Amino acid sequence: MSFTRLAAIALFALLAACTQNSVAAAEEPHLTVSVEVVNPHREVIAGQDLTLVASLISRGFDNRFDVLVTYIIRKEDGMLVLSESETVAVEVRNSLSKRLSIGEDMLGSYVLDVTAEPLPSTGKKASASTTFVVTKMSKGESNFFVYALGSLVVLFAAATLYEHHRVTVLFKLSEESLRRRAEK
């Protein structure tokens, strides 16, 4: 055999081995997760809910299967603040909307970790994380809500008094027309 022919056979064998490995790796089932904080500017007011959307995408799984999804909130220094889990079904893609309660005393920057693990456990987990900030409602915002609520109460009272006056006038007119008819 010539050198060129041997080199071509070796190159073909190497290419076939690489292709076979990449196909086997591509067929291995795996799960992908992404997470997004829905709250504007990724800010949450202390005492309110953090709203998030987690997207799960399965690749290489044959059928629908269960996934254990764990939501973890921790301070930036790593201290665990909150942990919740739920089991969801995934076929190809599943988007989950979740609300997590934020305590009144939780001010500062936090990390949200979302982990997804196929059930029964294969030991292969997918995870994603993002950050968010917990702030306190300012006095200006608080006063705005008080003034807005007060204004609504005053408007409701004025509308009720106007309606009462209108009904009273109609009733008097009806009473007078009945008397005139009775006198005729």
Helices and strands as residue ranges (DSSP letters): H 3-27, E 30-37, G 40-42, E 43-45, E 49-59, E 65-75, E 80-90, E 93-101, E 108-119, E 126-135, H 139-183
